[in-house]
């Protein structure tokens, strides 16, 4: 989802594993029940620190943040039957 929906680098042909290192942090926040504000802050930090983008270079993180929240990972993580 990060590569397909977010992709602030926007370079055609980016290797599929480009965003693999970001999944762990995003997943941890989701399992802890992070809200959209906290997830957006992480995405912005990844863009600035990990990717070296200036704030205005990155895409609006809210669309991907809302899609991540729709996965309901926190609920599934706590109750596998949900």
MOPAC internal coordinates of N, CA, C and O (Angstrom, degrees):
PM7 1SCF
backbone

  N    0.0000 0     0.00 0     0.00 0    0    0    0
  C    1.4422 1     0.00 0     0.00 0    1    0    0
  C    1.5341 1   110.56 1     0.00 0    2    1    0
  O    1.2310 1   119.96 1   141.32 1    3    2    1
  N    1.3241 1   117.67 1   -38.68 1    3    2    1
  C    1.4551 1   119.02 1  -178.46 1    5    3    2
  C    1.5254 1   111.58 1   -60.94 1    6    5    3
  O    1.2310 1   120.55 1   135.98 1    7    6    5
  N    1.3105 1   116.56 1   -44.02 1    7    6    5
  C    1.4669 1   119.59 1  -178.55 1    9    7    6
  C    1.5216 1   111.62 1   -71.16 1   10    9    7
  O    1.2310 1   120.53 1   139.82 1   11   10    9
  N    1.3227 1   116.60 1   -40.18 1   11   10    9
  C    1.4605 1   120.11 1  -175.99 1   13   11   10
  C    1.5272 1   113.51 1   -78.36 1   14   13   11
  O    1.2310 1   120.24 1   141.98 1   15   14   13
  N    1.3244 1   117.15 1   -38.02 1   15   14   13
  C    1.4589 1   120.78 1  -172.67 1   17   15   14
  C    1.5251 1   113.93 1   -99.95 1   18   17   15
  O    1.2310 1   119.97 1   151.21 1   19   18   17
  N    1.3034 1   117.67 1   -28.79 1   19   18   17
  C    1.4624 1   120.87 1  -173.80 1   21   19   18
  C    1.5221 1   109.88 1  -102.34 1   22   21   19
  O    1.2310 1   119.24 1   109.97 1   23   22   21
  N    1.3008 1   119.05 1   -70.03 1   23   22   21
  C    1.4626 1   127.28 1   174.81 1   25   23   22
  C    1.5295 1   114.94 1    37.99 1   26   25   23
  O    1.2310 1   119.17 1  -115.44 1   27   26   25
  N    1.3340 1   119.19 1    64.56 1   27   26   25
  C    1.4576 1   120.23 1   179.41 1   29   27   26
  C    1.5205 1   113.47 1   -69.90 1   30   29   27
  O    1.2310 1   120.05 1   162.67 1   31   30   29
  N    1.3217 1   117.51 1   -17.33 1   31   30   29
  C    1.4594 1   120.15 1   177.72 1   33   31   30
  C    1.5227 1   109.27 1   -69.95 1   34   33   31
  O    1.2310 1   120.79 1   139.22 1   35   34   33
  N    1.3282 1   116.09 1   -40.78 1   35   34   33
  C    1.4579 1   121.76 1   175.07 1   37   35   34
  C    1.5116 1   114.82 1    61.77 1   38   37   35
  O    1.2310 1   120.35 1  -148.03 1   39   38   37
  N    1.3067 1   116.94 1    31.97 1   39   38   37
  C    1.4546 1   120.51 1  -179.67 1   41   39   38
  C    1.5187 1   108.63 1  -102.29 1   42   41   39
  O    1.2310 1   119.97 1   -57.70 1   43   42   41
  N    1.3273 1   117.66 1   122.30 1   43   42   41
  C    1.4628 1   119.06 1   178.07 1   45   43   42
  C    1.5229 1   110.73 1   -59.69 1   46   45   43
  O    1.2310 1   121.39 1   -39.18 1   47   46   45
  N    1.2961 1   114.94 1   140.82 1   47   46   45
  C    1.4537 1   119.79 1   176.74 1   49   47   46
  C    1.5147 1   114.58 1    80.14 1   50   49   47
  O    1.2310 1   120.00 1  -162.61 1   51   50   49
  N    1.3318 1   117.60 1    17.39 1   51   50   49
  C    1.4625 1   119.94 1   176.79 1   53   51   50
  C    1.5209 1   107.31 1   -62.34 1   54   53   51
  O    1.2310 1   120.00 1   -46.69 1   55   54   53
  N    1.3274 1   117.61 1   133.31 1   55   54   53
  C    1.4718 1   119.26 1  -179.79 1   57   55   54
  C    1.5227 1   111.41 1   -57.13 1   58   57   55
  O    1.2310 1   120.97 1   -32.56 1   59   58   57
  N    1.3176 1   115.74 1   147.44 1   59   58   57
  C    1.4612 1   120.55 1  -178.33 1   61   59   58
  C    1.5208 1   112.27 1   -59.11 1   62   61   59
  O    1.2310 1   119.97 1   151.15 1   63   62   61
  N    1.3165 1   117.65 1   -28.85 1   63   62   61
  C    1.4544 1   119.88 1  -177.79 1   65   63   62
  C    1.5310 1   113.55 1   -85.83 1   66   65   63
  O    1.2310 1   119.22 1  -176.67 1   67   66   65
  N    1.3009 1   119.09 1     3.33 1   67   66   65
  C    1.4690 1   122.24 1  -179.01 1   69   67   66
  C    1.5195 1   112.19 1   -53.63 1   70   69   67
  O    1.2310 1   119.87 1   140.65 1   71   70   69
  N    1.3166 1   117.86 1   -39.35 1   71   70   69
  C    1.4533 1   121.16 1  -174.94 1   73   71   70
  C    1.5302 1   113.56 1   -99.45 1   74   73   71
  O    1.2310 1   119.79 1  -177.16 1   75   74   73
  N    1.3215 1   118.01 1     2.84 1   75   74   73
  C    1.4590 1   121.22 1  -177.44 1   77   75   74
  C    1.5228 1   112.78 1   -56.83 1   78   77   75
  O    1.2310 1   120.06 1   141.06 1   79   78   77
  N    1.3169 1   117.49 1   -38.94 1   79   78   77
  C    1.4669 1   119.91 1  -176.75 1   81   79   78
  C    1.5272 1   112.35 1   -69.44 1   82   81   79
  O    1.2310 1   119.71 1   165.93 1   83   82   81
  N    1.3186 1   118.16 1   -14.07 1   83   82   81
  C    1.4661 1   121.37 1  -178.74 1   85   83   82
  C    1.5334 1   112.01 1   -91.56 1   86   85   83
  O    1.2310 1   120.25 1   162.98 1   87   86   85
  N    1.3076 1   117.13 1   -17.02 1   87   86   85
  C    1.4656 1   121.31 1  -174.00 1   89   87   86
  C    1.5252 1   111.72 1   -62.68 1   90   89   87
  O    1.2310 1   119.89 1   137.23 1   91   90   89
  N    1.3156 1   117.82 1   -42.77 1   91   90   89
  C    1.4591 1   121.26 1  -176.46 1   93   91   90
  C    1.5170 1   112.92 1   -57.34 1   94   93   91
  O    1.2310 1   120.13 1   132.18 1   95   94   93
  N    1.3214 1   117.36 1   -47.82 1   95   94   93
  C    1.4548 1   120.91 1  -179.96 1   97   95   94
  C    1.5172 1   112.62 1   -65.01 1   98   97   95
  O    1.2310 1   120.65 1   138.99 1   99   98   97
  N    1.3087 1   116.37 1   -41.01 1   99   98   97
  C    1.4618 1   120.93 1   178.52 1  101   99   98
  C    1.5290 1   109.61 1   -65.27 1  102  101   99
  O    1.2310 1   120.55 1   135.40 1  103  102  101
  N    1.3143 1   116.56 1   -44.60 1  103  102  101
  C    1.4678 1   120.97 1  -179.54 1  105  103  102
  C    1.5307 1   110.90 1   -62.08 1  106  105  103
  O    1.2310 1   120.51 1   136.09 1  107  106  105
  N    1.3311 1   116.63 1   -43.91 1  107  106  105
  C    1.4707 1   119.65 1   179.93 1  109  107  106
  C    1.5217 1   111.35 1   -59.27 1  110  109  107
  O    1.2310 1   120.53 1   136.28 1  111  110  109
  N    1.3239 1   116.59 1   -43.72 1  111  110  109
  C    1.4688 1   118.99 1   178.62 1  113  111  110
  C    1.5251 1   111.22 1   -64.05 1  114  113  111
  O    1.2310 1   120.48 1   138.43 1  115  114  113
  N    1.3197 1   116.69 1   -41.57 1  115  114  113
  C    1.4619 1   119.38 1   179.84 1  117  115  114
  C    1.5277 1   111.81 1   -63.34 1  118  117  115
  O    1.2310 1   120.27 1   139.17 1  119  118  117
  N    1.3287 1   117.08 1   -40.83 1  119  118  117
  C    1.4633 1   119.16 1  -179.46 1  121  119  118
  C    1.5174 1   111.92 1   -69.52 1  122  121  119
  O    1.2310 1   120.38 1   158.37 1  123  122  121
  N    1.3235 1   116.88 1   -21.63 1  123  122  121
  C    1.4707 1   120.65 1   177.29 1  125  123  122
  C    1.5208 1   112.06 1   -88.58 1  126  125  123
  O    1.2310 1   120.33 1  -179.79 1  127  126  125
  N    1.3354 1   116.97 1     0.21 1  127  126  125
  C    1.4565 1   120.58 1   178.20 1  129  127  126
  C    1.5184 1   114.20 1    79.11 1  130  129  127
  O    1.2310 1   120.24 1  -150.36 1  131  130  129
  N    1.3283 1   117.15 1    29.64 1  131  130  129
  C    1.4653 1   121.02 1  -179.78 1  133  131  130
  C    1.5224 1   110.56 1   -59.12 1  134  133  131
  O    1.2310 1   121.38 1   -31.56 1  135  134  133
  N    1.3225 1   114.96 1   148.44 1  135  134  133
  C    1.4639 1   120.33 1   177.70 1  137  135  134
  C    1.5301 1   110.10 1   -90.39 1  138  137  135
  O    1.2310 1   120.89 1    -4.20 1  139  138  137
  N    1.3245 1   115.90 1   175.80 1  139  138  137
  C    1.4646 1   121.85 1  -176.89 1  141  139  138
  C    1.5236 1   111.63 1   -59.80 1  142  141  139
  O    1.2310 1   120.49 1   142.51 1  143  142  141
  N    1.3192 1   116.68 1   -37.49 1  143  142  141
  C    1.4693 1   120.36 1  -178.85 1  145  143  142
  C    1.5257 1   110.73 1   -62.46 1  146  145  143
  O    1.2310 1   120.33 1   134.73 1  147  146  145
  N    1.3274 1   116.98 1   -45.27 1  147  146  145
  C    1.4699 1   121.24 1  -178.97 1  149  147  146
  C    1.5234 1   111.48 1   -67.73 1  150  149  147
  O    1.2310 1   120.09 1   138.42 1  151  150  149
  N    1.3197 1   117.42 1   -41.58 1  151  150  149
  C    1.4607 1   120.46 1   177.77 1  153  151  150
  C    1.5247 1   111.48 1   -64.83 1  154  153  151
  O    1.2310 1   120.45 1   139.02 1  155  154  153
  N    1.3253 1   116.74 1   -40.98 1  155  154  153
  C    1.4666 1   120.48 1   178.36 1  157  155  154
  C    1.5204 1   110.63 1   -63.13 1  158  157  155
  O    1.2310 1   120.33 1   143.02 1  159  158  157
  N    1.3330 1   116.98 1   -36.98 1  159  158  157
  C    1.4645 1   120.61 1   177.75 1  161  159  158
  C    1.5290 1   110.70 1   -64.01 1  162  161  159
  O    1.2310 1   120.66 1   138.84 1  163  162  161
  N    1.3353 1   116.34 1   -41.16 1  163  162  161
  C    1.4648 1   119.55 1   177.77 1  165  163  162
  C    1.5229 1   110.74 1   -64.52 1  166  165  163
  O    1.2310 1   120.31 1   134.86 1  167  166  165
  N    1.3070 1   117.02 1   -45.14 1  167  166  165
  C    1.4747 1   120.84 1   179.97 1  169  167  166
  C    1.5295 1   109.75 1   -60.43 1  170  169  167
  O    1.2310 1   120.13 1   136.23 1  171  170  169
  N    1.3239 1   117.36 1   -43.77 1  171  170  169
  C    1.4705 1   120.76 1   178.73 1  173  171  170
  C    1.5289 1   110.77 1   -63.24 1  174  173  171
  O    1.2310 1   120.56 1   140.46 1  175  174  173
  N    1.3257 1   116.53 1   -39.54 1  175  174  173
  C    1.4680 1   120.57 1   178.14 1  177  175  174
  C    1.5280 1   110.66 1   -64.48 1  178  177  175
  O    1.2310 1   120.20 1   137.41 1  179  178  177
  N    1.3148 1   117.22 1   -42.59 1  179  178  177
  C    1.4640 1   120.67 1   177.62 1  181  179  178
  C    1.5228 1   110.69 1   -59.99 1  182  181  179
  O    1.2310 1   120.76 1   138.35 1  183  182  181
  N    1.3254 1   116.14 1   -41.65 1  183  182  181
  C    1.4599 1   119.56 1   179.50 1  185  183  182
  C    1.5239 1   111.25 1   -63.33 1  186  185  183
  O    1.2310 1   120.49 1   135.48 1  187  186  185
  N    1.3300 1   116.67 1   -44.52 1  187  186  185
  C    1.4681 1   120.50 1  -176.39 1  189  187  186
  C    1.5276 1   112.18 1   -75.24 1  190  189  187
  O    1.2310 1   120.40 1   130.27 1  191  190  189
  N    1.3334 1   116.83 1   -49.73 1  191  190  189
  C    1.4605 1   120.80 1  -171.55 1  193  191  190
  C    1.5272 1   111.81 1   -84.76 1  194  193  191
  O    1.2310 1   120.25 1   126.52 1  195  194  193
  N    1.3146 1   117.13 1   -53.48 1  195  194  193
  C    1.4582 1   120.53 1  -174.20 1  197  195  194
  C    1.5246 1   113.33 1   -76.65 1  198  197  195
  O    1.2310 1   120.75 1   143.74 1  199  198  197
  N    1.3390 1   116.16 1   -36.26 1  199  198  197
  C    1.4571 1   119.90 1  -176.87 1  201  199  198
  C    1.5222 1   113.19 1  -100.25 1  202  201  199
  O    1.2310 1   120.53 1   166.66 1  203  202  201
  N    1.3379 1   116.60 1   -13.34 1  203  202  201
  C    1.4606 1   120.50 1   178.88 1  205  203  202
  C    1.5123 1   114.32 1    71.26 1  206  205  203
  O    1.2310 1   120.05 1  -155.78 1  207  206  205
  N    1.3306 1   117.51 1    24.22 1  207  206  205
  C    1.4586 1   120.78 1   179.30 1  209  207  206
  C    1.5204 1   110.13 1   -87.71 1  210  209  207
  O    1.2310 1   120.94 1   -32.67 1  211  210  209
  N    1.3065 1   115.81 1   147.33 1  211  210  209
  C    1.4679 1   119.54 1   171.17 1  213  211  210
  C    1.5151 1   106.40 1   -76.87 1  214  213  211
  O    1.2310 1   120.74 1   -23.53 1  215  214  213
  N    1.3250 1   116.18 1   156.47 1  215  214  213
  C    1.4714 1   120.03 1  -176.77 1  217  215  214
  C    1.5169 1   112.26 1   -53.60 1  218  217  215
  O    1.2310 1   120.04 1   138.84 1  219  218  217
  N    1.3128 1   117.53 1   -41.16 1  219  218  217
  C    1.4655 1   118.58 1  -176.59 1  221  219  218
  C    1.5348 1   112.21 1   -75.14 1  222  221  219
  O    1.2310 1   120.16 1   166.88 1  223  222  221
  N    1.3381 1   117.30 1   -13.12 1  223  222  221
  C    1.4678 1   120.91 1   178.58 1  225  223  222
  C    1.5219 1   112.44 1   -76.91 1  226  225  223
  O    1.2310 1   120.66 1   147.72 1  227  226  225
  N    1.3272 1   116.35 1   -32.28 1  227  226  225
  C    1.4616 1   120.53 1  -174.80 1  229  227  226
  C    1.5180 1   112.02 1   -75.25 1  230  229  227
  O    1.2310 1   121.59 1   -24.88 1  231  230  229
  N    1.3138 1   114.56 1   155.12 1  231  230  229
  C    1.4538 1   120.60 1   176.79 1  233  231  230
  C    1.5316 1   109.02 1   -76.50 1  234  233  231
  O    1.2310 1   120.48 1   -19.27 1  235  234  233
  N    1.2997 1   116.69 1   160.73 1  235  234  233
  C    1.4604 1   121.69 1   176.05 1  237  235  234
  C    1.5222 1   107.67 1   -61.43 1  238  237  235
  O    1.2310 1   119.66 1   -59.77 1  239  238  237
  N    1.3396 1   118.26 1   120.23 1  239  238  237
  C    1.4630 1   119.92 1  -176.08 1  241  239  238
  C    1.5279 1   113.93 1   -77.32 1  242  241  239
  O    1.2310 1   119.24 1   164.90 1  243  242  241
  N    1.3174 1   119.05 1   -15.10 1  243  242  241
  C    1.4620 1   120.07 1  -172.76 1  245  243  242
  C    1.5255 1   114.93 1   -61.54 1  246  245  243
  O    1.2310 1   118.57 1   139.47 1  247  246  245
  N    1.3212 1   120.33 1   -40.53 1  247  246  245
  C    1.4743 1   117.68 1   178.37 1  249  247  246
  C    1.5303 1   113.03 1   -58.40 1  250  249  247
  O    1.2310 1   119.78 1   135.17 1  251  250  249
  N    1.3266 1   118.03 1   -44.83 1  251  250  249
  C    1.4675 1   119.26 1   179.77 1  253  251  250
  C    1.5191 1   110.59 1   -72.10 1  254  253  251
  O    1.2310 1   119.56 1   145.92 1  255  254  253
  N    1.3247 1   118.45 1   -34.08 1  255  254  253
  C    1.4641 1   121.37 1   177.44 1  257  255  254
  C    1.5240 1   110.19 1   -60.85 1  258  257  255
  O    1.2310 1   120.25 1   135.15 1  259  258  257
  N    1.3103 1   117.12 1   -44.85 1  259  258  257
  C    1.4659 1   120.01 1   179.31 1  261  259  258
  C    1.5291 1   111.70 1   -65.46 1  262  261  259
  O    1.2310 1   120.22 1   143.32 1  263  262  261
  N    1.3270 1   117.19 1   -36.68 1  263  262  261
  C    1.4659 1   119.66 1   177.02 1  265  263  262
  C    1.5261 1   111.09 1   -67.27 1  266  265  263
  O    1.2310 1   120.53 1   142.08 1  267  266  265
  N    1.3344 1   116.59 1   -37.92 1  267  266  265
  C    1.4577 1   119.70 1   176.89 1  269  267  266
  C    1.5277 1   110.82 1   -63.69 1  270  269  267
  O    1.2310 1   120.52 1   137.86 1  271  270  269
  N    1.3162 1   116.61 1   -42.14 1  271  270  269
  C    1.4612 1   120.44 1   178.88 1  273  271  270
  C    1.5285 1   111.81 1   -64.91 1  274  273  271
  O    1.2310 1   120.28 1   148.69 1  275  274  273
  N    1.3284 1   117.07 1   -31.31 1  275  274  273
  C    1.4643 1   121.09 1   178.50 1  277  275  274
  C    1.5223 1   112.66 1   -67.83 1  278  277  275
  O    1.2310 1   119.98 1   164.54 1  279  278  277
  N    1.3255 1   117.64 1   -15.46 1  279  278  277
  C    1.4648 1   120.63 1   178.41 1  281  279  278
  C    1.5261 1   111.78 1   -71.61 1  282  281  279
  O    1.2310 1   120.35 1   161.36 1  283  282  281
  N    1.3295 1   116.94 1   -18.64 1  283  282  281
  C    1.4649 1   122.43 1   178.78 1  285  283  282
  C    1.5273 1   111.50 1    54.66 1  286  285  283
  O    1.2310 1   120.39 1  -137.81 1  287  286  285
  N    1.3017 1   116.87 1    42.19 1  287  286  285
  C    1.4600 1   121.53 1  -179.35 1  289  287  286
  C    1.5184 1   111.07 1   -64.84 1  290  289  287
  O    1.2310 1   119.99 1   140.83 1  291  290  289
  N    1.3182 1   117.62 1   -39.17 1  291  290  289
  C    1.4767 1   119.84 1  -178.56 1  293  291  290
  C    1.5187 1   110.02 1   -59.55 1  294  293  291
  O    1.2310 1   120.03 1   136.46 1  295  294  293
  N    1.3072 1   117.55 1   -43.54 1  295  294  293
  C    1.4564 1   121.46 1  -178.79 1  297  295  294
  C    1.5276 1   110.56 1   -67.10 1  298  297  295
  O    1.2310 1   119.86 1   135.68 1  299  298  297
  N    1.3235 1   117.88 1   -44.32 1  299  298  297
  C    1.4597 1   121.29 1   179.85 1  301  299  298
  C    1.5224 1   111.13 1   -65.20 1  302  301  299
  O    1.2310 1   120.88 1   142.31 1  303  302  301
  N    1.3093 1   115.92 1   -37.69 1  303  302  301
  C    1.4632 1   120.35 1  -178.03 1  305  303  302
  C    1.5314 1   110.13 1   -64.85 1  306  305  303
  O    1.2310 1   120.30 1   141.60 1  307  306  305
  N    1.3234 1   117.04 1   -38.40 1  307  306  305
  C    1.4517 1   120.85 1  -178.43 1  309  307  306
  C    1.5214 1   112.63 1   -79.91 1  310  309  307
  O    1.2310 1   120.85 1   146.48 1  311  310  309
  N    1.3233 1   115.98 1   -33.52 1  311  310  309
  C    1.4684 1   119.89 1  -177.57 1  313  311  310
  C    1.5144 1   108.85 1  -134.41 1  314  313  311
  O    1.2310 1   119.87 1   -85.72 1  315  314  313
  N    1.3394 1   117.86 1    94.28 1  315  314  313
  C    1.4585 1   120.73 1  -176.60 1  317  315  314
  C    1.5283 1   113.40 1   -57.58 1  318  317  315
  O    1.2310 1   119.46 1   159.06 1  319  318  317
  N    1.3076 1   118.64 1   -20.94 1  319  318  317
  C    1.4616 1   120.42 1  -179.44 1  321  319  318
  C    1.5176 1   112.18 1   -80.78 1  322  321  319
  O    1.2310 1   119.87 1   168.25 1  323  322  321
  N    1.3370 1   117.85 1   -11.75 1  323  322  321
  C    1.4742 1   120.94 1  -177.28 1  325  323  322
  C    1.5077 1   110.90 1   -74.30 1  326  325  323
  O    1.2310 1   120.10 1   180.00 1  327  326  325

